């Protein structure tokens, strides 16, 4: 990237945030801090009102705005891909908002870019391999949750816990959201449990944003939560399976949809490690493999498989009578 393009990009970056650290600019453009200082100085000399706070970062003086930003062909294609992903990986509320945003973006594109997107659109597809959301859970709260996060407002929600199959009312202080293994999770301090909890968003039946604010500084960051709690809390069961190499190939990408974390080839076998939140559901998938799979652990899953096999055996014995 030449310097003129970089200066324009830095100006757009400054307009996109209240404060931008010099280190952020350096990392984005792979330049030194000294080069960042020279570039910002060049913008100031060109009449752009860039302010600076020692130890904080740079900002554009209030009231200064760039003219409408134009997108090039590659950027427009990336946005189209993002729209396809949002349609499958987000909830109803965010899907609608992103669609509205894309309409505004398309409106400012040049005619050649619009034609390019129209020809490209039918050639991009995203397929979500997950169970459809029960109509009992509307799955439309992501936008409200984002608002509460930005404003530091407490949420009230009715949550259906999958492991106990019970509905509880919670008052929570949100600290972040995570998309993991095919689902969105809301991470929050739960006032009922007096602890951090994760809530799978498609298990929320009702949600309301309150006007009660909370002190965000009292809580850990989302990054800290992920390092300490995220995976064990959402996926408490570690499962190890062994397949023949040929059968492992037949499974193809399906194993990724059931939480594959690691696999290694040992002789003519493939040993795999999965993370799952529900052993019963996982066991029913394993049951479809018949004799082509060996469970290494945990013992709890083996016991569950014995119960399933007995249940099926008794069902078909009774059918004969």
N, C-alpha and C positions, 0 to 999 in steps of 0.2 A: 504494500500500500504506500503510495507516495504521500508526501507531507500535506499537500492541500486536502486530499481525501481524508487523511487522519485528523486534521484540524476540524473538518466538517463533522466527522464522526464523534470527536470529543465534545463538540458543541451540542450535538444531539444527546449524548450521554449526560451532559450537564443539565439539559432541559428535562431529562427523564427522572431525576431524583432531586430531593431537597438539598442534600449534601453528597458530594462525590469525593472519596479519598484519592489522593495521588496514587496510592498503591493499586487501587482498582483500575485506574486508567493504564498504569504501567503493565498490569497483568493482562488486561484485555488486548492491548496492542503489542505486547512483548517488547516493550521499550524500557529504558532505564528511567529512574526518578528524575535524573537531571534533564533528560529529554522531555519529560512531562512538564517540568518547570518552564523550559524554553517554549514549549507549545502553548501553554497557558498564557505566558507573557506575550506571545505573538497574537493571540486572540484579543488580549487587552489592548495592545497597540493598534489593532484593527478596529477598535471602538466597541468591542463586545464587553458589556459590563459584568465581568467575572470577579466575584468577591472571594476572599480567602479568610479562613479562620485557622489560626495557628493550632496545630495538633488535631484538627478536625477534618478539614477538606475544603473543596471549592464549591461555589454555588453561583447561580445566575441571579442578578439583582431582580427583585420583585417587579413584575410588569413587563419584563423583556421576553419576547416570544419569537421563535423562528417561524418563517412562513411554512405552509403545509409541506410535510415531508413526502417525497416521492419514493416509490419502491421500485427496485430493479426486478428483472425477471426471476432471478434466483430467490430473492426474498419473497416474492409473491408465491412462488412454488412452495417454499417452506411454510408460509402461512396456510396455504391450501392443505398441505399435509397435516398441519396442526389442527385444522378444522375437522379433517377426517378422524384424527385421533380423539378429539374432544367428543365427537358424536358417539364414540363407543366407550370411552374410558372415563367420561365425566357423568354427572347426574343431570336431571332435567333442567334445573335452574341455571347451571353454568353453561350447559349446551345452548340454551336459549340466548344467554348473554353473549356468548362467543359468536353465535350466528348473527346477532345484531351488529357486533363489532366488525365482522367480516363484510357485512353489507356496506358499512361506512368505508372500509378499506377498498373494496371493489369500486366504490364511487369515485375515488381519487386516482385510480390507476389509468394509465394511458391506454388508448384503444388497442395497441399491439399487445400489452400485457393482459388486458381483458380477454382478447382472443386466445392468447396462449393458455390462460387458466381454463377457459371453456373446453379447449381441446385436451387439456391434461386431466380435467376433473374425473372423467369416466374411466381413466386408466390408473386410478389410485383407490385401493380398498383396504380397510382395516376390519378384521373379523375378531370379535371378542368371544373367547371361548369360556363362558361362565354361565351359570344358571340365571334365568331371568328373575328380576326382582318381584317378589310377591306383591300383589296389588294392595295388600294390607299395609305395606311400607312404601310411602310415596316417592322416596329417593329424590327429593327436590330441595334439600336444605344446604347445599354447598355454598351458595351465594350468601345466605344469611350467616353461615358460620364464618366465612371470610370477612364479612362486615364486622361481626363481633370480635374477631381477632384483631382487626385493624383499629377498632375503637376501644378495646379492652373492656368488653361488656360481658356480664355473666349470661349464661344460657340456661334455659329450663327445657328438659326433654323427657319424653317417654321412650325408654329403651328396652328392647327385647333381647335378653341375654341368651345366646344360642346354646351354651353348655347346660344351662339350668331350665331353659324354656320358660322363663318368667319375665313379666313386664314390670319394670320399676320406674319411678319418677326420680329424676336426678336434677340437681342444681350444680352446674360446673363452671369452672374458669378455664377457658380454652388456652392452650399454649401453641398449638400447631396442627397441621393436617399432613398426612402421609399417604401416598399411593403405593401399595405394596401387595405383590402377589395377586393382582387382579381386583383389589378393592381399595376404597378410600377409608381411612381411619381418622377420627377426630381424637386428638390427644389433649387431655384436660385434667385439672385438679378437681376431683369429685368431692363435693361437700358432704355427701352421704357416707362415702367410704373413708374420707379423710386420707386420701392417697391419690397418686396419679393413675389414671385409667385410660385405656384406649377403647373407643366406641366405633364399631363398624357402621359406616353411615347408612348402609342399606338396611340396617336393623333399627333405625330410628323411626318411630311411628309418628310422633308429633314433636315440634321444636318451636321455641319462642325466644326471641332476643329481648332481654330485659333492659331497663335503663340503669341497672346497678353496675357501676364500674368496679374494677378490682386492680390491685397494685401488681402490675406485670413483673416488677423487679423482685417480688417475693418468690417467684417460681424459677425453676431451671429452664434453660433454653431448649428448643426442639432438638438441637444437635446433641445436647447433653442427655436428653431423654432417649434418643435413638441409640446412643452409645451404651446406655445402662440397661434400658428396659425393652426397647421396641420388639425385637424378634422373639425373645422368650415369652413375652406377654401375649403376642398375637398368635404365635405358633409354638405351643408348649411341648409338643410331642416330636421327638426325633425318631424316624423310622429308617431302618436299614434293610434293604432287599438285595437278593442275588438272582440274576437272570443268566441264561446262556447268552452268548454274544449275538446269536442269530435272532433270538426272541427280543433282545433289547433293540435291535434295528427295526423290528416290526412295530414296536411301541412308538417309534418316531418322536414327534414333538409332543405327544400326549403326556409324556412323563413330566414335561415342564409345567403343565397345567395343574399337576398335583403336588407342586412344591419341591421339585428336584433342586438340590443344593450342590451335590457333588457326585461324581461317578468315576470309578477307576476299573481298568481291565486287569483281571488276575487270571492268567491262563486262558481257558475257554469261557470264563465267566465274567460278568460285569457286576460289580457291587455298587449300589447306589444309596445315597443318603437323602431323605426327604424331611421337610418340616411341614407339619400339618396341625391344624387347630382342632380336628375332630377325628378321633381314631375310628369311630363307627363308619363314617362316610368313606374314609380311606380304605377300611377293610372291605367294604362292598366293591370298591374298584379292584382291589387285590383279588377278590373272589372270582372276578371275570377271567383271570389268567390261569385258573385251574392249577395243573401241575408244573406250569412253566416258570413259577416263581418260588423262591425260598425266603421265608422271613428270618432275618438274622436277629432282629430285635425291634421293639421291646417285647418282653414276655406278655405284657398286657394286650398287645395286638394279637399275639398267637392265641391267647385265651379267647379273645373276641372272635377270631376266625373259627375256633372250635364250636363256639356257640352258634355262629351263623350256619356252619356246615350241618350241625345237629338240627337246627330249625328247618333248614331246607329239606334235609333227609326225612324228617318227620312229616313235613307237609306232603311230600310226594308219596310216602307210604300210605298216608290217610287217603290220598286220591285214588289209590288202587283198590281200597276197600269200598 
